[in-house]
């Protein structure tokens, strides 16, 4: 019975590690995409401010 419990526990832990890695990859991808969007938004805002003050 102990061997079955240990195998089950290892299986659960392996699945948890896999899910954690996938979650981290998703978070990193999302952060990168948001970072790119923020850069674009800041550049657009800077352009708008510059245009406003050139009037």
Secondary structure, DSSP 8 states (H G I E B T S, - for coil): -HHHHHHHHHHHHHHHHHHHHHHHHHHHHHHHHHHHHHHHHHHHHHHHHHHHHH-
